C-alpha cells in the first residue's frame, strides 16, 4: 500500500500539468477563506509587514521572481534549442500569440473607455500555461500531442509579450542610479557567460543582488528573474534532452526550479491573490466596466484573436494546423487560452492600486477564465479527429 501511494505521488509530481491542478485548488481555497469567518485574518496576514515589505509584496515581488526566472529560462530554451528555434516553427504560435494579446486588449478598452480604468488593458492579454495544461491533462489522449506543443509554444511567447508589457507600461518612477547598478550586474552576468563559467552559484548570487537593485530602481523586481535567465549559458546541441540537461547550466537550473515553482510558489501566489471577498460588493461589481472588459477579453478576445489568426494563416497558405488536430480541436484549444489566471492576476495588481478596481479585475479574471476553461474542456471532450475541411490548405 505504501509503495502504491509513493508511486501515485511520484507520478503526480512528474506530471507537468500537476502544478496547474494545484493552482486550481489554491484559487478555490482562497475564495472559500476570503468569504468565511477567516476572512479578516486572511487579509490582515497579507498586509502584515515583514521587514521592508508586506507579506503580499514578498510573495508578488520576491517569490514570483523565481517564477519569472523559470519563464525566462523556458523562453530562452525554446527560442534557442526547442520548438521555437526556427522561424517556420514560430509563425503559427507567434502570430496567434500576438493576436491573442491584441484582441483581448481591444475588448477591454471597448468596455472601459472613458472610465479612467483603461490602464488595465493588458490584464486579459495573458494565458496561464499551467492552468491550461492542467485542463488538457484531464482530457488525456483525446487531445493530440501536437496541440499541446502548440499551446505550450503560444503560452511561452505570450509570457514573453507579457514580460515586455510589464517592463514598458507598468513601471513606476525609475531611479537611474539603481538602474545603472542593475545594468552593470547584468553586464557582469553576461561576462560570466562569455567567460565560460558553467557553475550556477555565481549566477544565482549575482541574480539576488540584481533583484535588490531592480527592486530599488522602480522597475518591477520580477523582471530581474527574466534578465538573469537570459544570461545563463545554454549549449545548443542535437543530443537528447537528458544529455543536454546534464551539461547545460540552463537545463540544470530549470530542472531545479520546476518543483518549487510549480508546487510551492505558484499555489502560494494563487492563494494570496485569488481571494475576493464578496461581502459588501453589490451586484454592480459583477457588471462593472473593468469586470466585463476583463471577462470578455479573456473569453471572446482570446478566442477571436487566436482562432482567427490560425484561420487566416492557413487560408493564406502560410501555415498548417498541428498534425492530427481538427478545426474543432483548435477551437477548443483557443478557448483554453482564455484561462489567464496567474499572469492576469499579476498584471491587475500592477495596474490598479484601488481595492475596488482590483476586486473587479479579479472577478473578471475568474469569470472569464472559468467560462473559457469550461467551454474549452467541453469542446475538446466531444471533438473528434476528423478529416481536414476545405478551409485548410496544406503548406506547399
C-alpha positions in Angstrom: 0.0 0.0 0.0 2.8 2.4 0.9 4.6 1.6 -2.3 1.5 2.3 -4.4 0.9 5.6 -2.6 4.5 6.7 -3.2 4.2 5.7 -6.9 1.0 7.7 -7.2 2.6 10.8 -5.6 5.7 10.4 -7.8 3.5 10.2 -11.0 1.6 13.3 -9.9 4.8 15.3 -9.3 6.3 14.1 -12.6 3.2 15.3 -14.4 3.9 18.7 -16.0 0.2 19.7 -15.6 0.0 18.8 -11.9 1.0 22.4 -11.0 -2.0 23.7 -12.8 -4.3 21.4 -10.9 -2.7 22.6 -7.6 -3.2 26.2 -8.7 -6.9 25.5 -9.3 -7.2 24.1 -5.8 -5.3 27.1 -4.3 -7.6 29.5 -6.0 -10.8 27.8 -4.8 -9.4 27.6 -1.3 -8.6 31.4 -1.4 -12.2 32.2 -2.4 -13.5 30.0 0.4 -11.3 31.5 3.0 -11.9 35.1 1.8 -15.7 34.6 2.3 -15.5 32.7 5.6 -15.0 33.8 9.2 -11.3 33.6 8.5 -11.6 36.4 6.0 -10.3 39.1 8.4 -7.3 37.1 9.4 -6.5 36.2 5.7 -6.4 39.8 4.5 -4.6 41.0 7.7 -1.9 38.5 7.2 -1.3 39.5 3.6 -0.9 43.2 4.6 1.3 42.4 7.6 4.8 43.8 7.2 7.9 41.6 7.4 10.9 43.9 7.2 10.7 46.4 4.4 7.6 44.8 2.6 4.3 43.3 3.4 3.7 39.6 3.1 1.8 40.2 -0.1 4.7 42.1 -1.6 7.2 39.4 -0.5 5.1 36.9 -2.5 4.5 39.1 -5.5 7.9 40.8 -5.8 10.3 38.2 -4.3 8.8 34.7 -4.7 7.4 35.5 -8.1 10.9 36.5 -9.3 11.7 32.7 -9.2 8.6 32.1 -11.4 9.8 34.8 -13.9 13.2 33.3 -13.8 11.7 29.9 -14.9 9.6 31.7 -17.5 12.8 33.4 -18.9 14.6 30.0 -18.9 11.8 28.4 -20.9 11.7 31.3 -23.4 15.4 31.1 -24.0 15.5 27.3 -24.2 12.6 27.2 -26.7 13.9 30.0 -28.8 17.5 28.7 -29.0 17.1 24.9 -28.8 13.4 24.0 -28.8 10.1 24.1 -30.6 10.6 27.8 -31.4 14.2 27.5 -32.6 13.4 28.2 -36.3 11.2 30.8 -38.0 8.8 28.3 -39.6 8.0 26.8 -36.2 7.4 30.3 -34.8 4.9 31.5 -37.4 1.7 29.8 -36.2 2.1 30.2 -32.4 3.8 33.6 -32.8 1.1 35.2 -34.9 -1.6 33.6 -32.8 0.0 34.8 -29.6 0.3 38.4 -30.9 -3.4 38.4 -32.0 -4.3 36.7 -28.7 -2.8 39.6 -26.8 -4.1 42.4 -29.1 -7.8 41.5 -29.5 -8.4 41.0 -25.7 -6.9 44.4 -25.0 -9.3 45.9 -27.6 -12.2 44.2 -25.9 -11.2 45.6 -22.6 -10.7 49.1 -23.9 -14.2 48.9 -25.6 -15.8 48.3 -22.2 -13.6 50.7 -20.1 -13.1 53.7 -22.5 -13.7 56.9 -20.6 -13.9 55.3 -17.2 -10.4 56.1 -16.1 -9.6 52.3 -15.8 -8.0 52.0 -19.3 -4.6 51.3 -17.6 -5.7 47.7 -17.1 -5.8 46.9 -20.8 -3.1 44.2 -20.5 -5.0 42.2 -17.8 -6.9 39.9 -20.3 -3.9 39.6 -22.7 -2.2 36.8 -20.8 -2.5 33.0 -21.0 -1.9 30.8 -18.0 0.1 27.8 -19.3 -0.1 25.8 -16.0 -3.8 26.2 -15.7 -4.4 25.5 -19.4 -2.2 22.4 -19.4 -3.9 21.3 -16.2 -7.2 21.3 -18.0 -5.7 19.5 -21.0 -4.3 16.8 -18.6 -7.9 16.0 -17.7 -8.6 15.1 -21.3 -5.7 12.6 -21.6 -5.2 11.2 -25.2 -8.3 12.9 -26.6 -6.0 15.8 -27.4 -3.2 15.2 -29.9 0.3 15.9 -28.7 0.8 18.5 -31.5 -1.9 20.7 -29.9 -0.3 20.5 -26.5 3.0 21.6 -28.1 1.2 24.4 -29.9 -0.4 25.6 -26.7 2.8 25.5 -24.8 4.7 27.4 -27.5 1.9 30.0 -27.7 1.8 30.5 -24.0 5.6 30.9 -23.8 5.5 33.6 -26.5 2.5 35.1 -24.7 4.6 35.2 -21.5 7.4 36.9 -23.3 5.0 39.5 -24.5 3.6 40.0 -21.0 7.1 40.5 -19.6 7.8 43.2 -22.2 4.4 44.9 -21.4 5.2 44.9 -17.7 8.6 46.4 -18.3 7.3 49.1 -20.6 3.9 50.0 -19.3 3.7 49.0 -15.6 6.9 50.6 -14.2 6.9 53.3 -11.6 9.4 56.2 -11.4 12.8 54.9 -12.1 16.0 55.5 -10.0 18.7 56.0 -12.6 21.5 55.2 -10.1 20.0 51.9 -9.1 19.1 51.1 -12.7 22.8 51.8 -13.6 24.0 49.4 -10.9 21.5 46.8 -12.2 22.8 47.2 -15.7 26.3 46.7 -14.5 25.3 43.5 -12.8 23.6 42.3 -16.0 26.8 43.1 -17.9 28.8 41.1 -15.3 26.5 38.1 -15.7 26.9 38.2 -19.5 30.7 38.4 -18.8 30.4 35.2 -16.8 28.6 33.6 -19.7 31.2 34.7 -22.3 34.0 33.7 -19.9 32.7 30.1 -19.9 31.6 30.0 -16.3 29.3 27.0 -16.0 28.8 26.7 -12.2 25.4 28.0 -11.2 26.2 29.6 -7.9 27.9 32.8 -9.4 24.8 33.5 -11.5 22.4 32.9 -8.6 24.5 35.0 -6.2 24.6 37.9 -8.7 21.0 37.4 -9.5 20.0 38.0 -5.9 21.9 41.3 -5.9 20.4 42.1 -9.3 16.9 41.6 -7.8 17.6 44.0 -5.0 18.8 46.9 -7.3 16.0 46.3 -9.8 13.5 46.4 -6.9 15.0 49.7 -5.7 15.1 51.1 -9.2 11.3 51.3 -9.6 11.1 48.6 -12.4 9.1 45.7 -11.1 11.5 43.4 -9.3 10.4 40.2 -11.1 12.0 41.5 -14.3 15.3 40.6 -12.6 14.4 36.9 -13.0 14.0 37.3 -16.7 17.2 39.2 -17.1 19.1 36.6 -15.1 17.6 33.8 -17.3 18.9 35.4 -20.4 22.5 35.3 -19.1 22.5 31.6 -18.0 24.5 29.5 -20.5 22.7 27.2 -22.9 24.6 25.0 -25.3 22.7 24.2 -28.4 23.2 20.5 -29.3 21.3 17.8 -31.2 21.7 15.5 -28.2 18.8 14.1 -26.3 17.2 16.4 -23.7 18.7 14.2 -20.9 22.2 14.7 -22.2 21.6 18.5 -22.7 20.3 18.7 -19.1 23.4 17.0 -17.8 25.8 19.5 -19.4 23.8 22.8 -19.8 23.6 25.2 -16.8 20.3 26.4 -18.1 18.8 23.0 -18.1 20.1 22.3 -14.6 18.7 25.5 -13.2 15.3 24.9 -14.9 15.2 21.4 -13.5 15.9 22.7 -10.0 13.1 25.3 -10.3 10.3 23.2 -11.7 9.2 21.6 -8.5 9.4 24.6 -6.1 7.8 27.0 -8.6 5.0 24.6 -9.7 4.2 23.1 -6.4 5.0 25.8 -3.9 5.4 29.3 -5.4 2.5 29.4 -7.9 0.0 27.8 -5.5 1.1 30.3 -2.8 0.7 33.2 -5.3 -2.8 31.9 -6.3 -3.9 31.5 -2.7 -2.6 35.0 -1.8 -4.2 36.8 -4.8 -7.3 34.9 -5.9 -9.2 35.7 -2.6 -12.0 38.1 -3.3 -14.5 38.9 -0.5 -18.0 39.3 -2.0 -19.2 40.7 1.3 -20.0 44.4 0.7 -19.7 44.0 -3.0 -23.0 44.8 -4.8 -24.2 43.1 -7.9 -22.9 46.1 -9.9 -19.4 44.9 -9.3 -20.1 41.8 -11.5 -21.2 44.1 -14.3 -18.7 46.9 -13.9 -16.7 48.0 -16.9 -13.5 46.5 -15.6 -15.2 43.2 -14.7 -16.9 42.9 -18.1 -13.8 44.1 -20.0 -11.5 41.5 -18.4 -14.1 38.7 -18.7 -15.0 39.5 -22.4 -11.3 39.9 -23.3 -10.4 36.5 -21.9 -13.3 34.6 -23.3 -14.2 36.3 -26.5 -11.0 38.3 -27.2 -8.6 35.3 -26.9 -11.0 33.1 -28.9 -11.4 35.5 -31.8 -7.7 36.6 -31.8 -6.1 33.2 -31.7 -8.6 31.1 -33.7 -9.0 34.0 -36.2 -5.2 34.2 -36.7 -4.9 30.5 -37.3 -7.7 30.6 -39.9 -6.1 33.5 -41.7 -2.6 31.9 -41.7 -4.0 28.6 -43.0 -6.1 30.2 -45.7 -3.2 32.3 -46.9 -1.1 29.1 -47.1 1.4 30.4 -44.6 0.9 27.6 -42.0 -0.9 24.4 -41.4 -2.9 23.0 -38.5 -0.9 21.0 -36.0 -0.7 17.3 -37.2 -3.6 15.2 -36.2 -5.7 18.2 -35.0 -9.1 19.1 -36.3 -10.6 22.6 -36.6 -12.9 21.8 -33.7 -10.0 20.8 -31.5 -8.2 24.0 -32.5 -11.3 25.9 -31.5 -11.2 24.2 -28.1 -7.5 25.0 -27.6 -8.1 28.7 -28.5 -10.8 28.7 -25.8 -8.4 27.3 -23.2 -6.0 30.1 -24.0 -8.7 32.4 -22.3 -7.5 31.0 -19.0 -5.4 34.0 -17.9 -5.1 33.3 -14.2 -1.5 33.8 -12.9 -0.2 36.5 -15.2 -3.5 38.3 -15.4 -3.7 38.5 -11.6 -0.2 39.7 -11.5 -0.8 42.5 -14.0 -4.0 43.5 -12.2 -2.0 44.1 -9.1 0.4 46.4 -11.0 -2.4 48.2 -13.0 -4.6 49.2 -10.1 -4.0 50.5 -6.6 -7.7 50.9 -5.7 -9.0 47.8 -3.9 -12.4 48.0 -5.7 -10.8 48.0 -9.1 -8.5 45.2 -8.1 -11.5 43.2 -6.9 -13.4 43.9 -10.1 -10.4 42.8 -12.2 -10.1 39.6 -10.1 -13.8 38.8 -10.6 -13.4 39.4 -14.3 -10.4 37.1 -14.4 -12.3 34.4 -12.5 -15.4 34.7 -14.7 -13.5 34.8 -18.0 -11.1 32.0 -17.1 -13.8 29.8 -15.7 -16.0 30.3 -18.8 -13.2 29.9 -21.3 -11.8 26.8 -19.4 -15.2 25.1 -19.2 -16.1 25.8 -22.8 -12.7 24.7 -24.0 -12.9 21.4 -22.0 -16.4 20.7 -23.3 -15.4 21.3 -26.9 -12.2 19.2 -26.6 -14.1 16.5 -24.7 -16.5 15.8 -27.5 -14.4 16.8 -30.5 -13.2 14.0 -32.8 -10.2 13.9 -35.0 -11.9 14.4 -38.3 -10.9 14.9 -41.9 -9.5 18.2 -42.9 -12.0 20.6 -44.3 -11.7 22.7 -47.5 -10.9 25.7 -45.3 -7.4 24.2 -44.6 -4.8 24.1 -47.3 -1.5 22.2 -46.9 1.7 24.2 -46.9 3.5 23.8 -50.2 
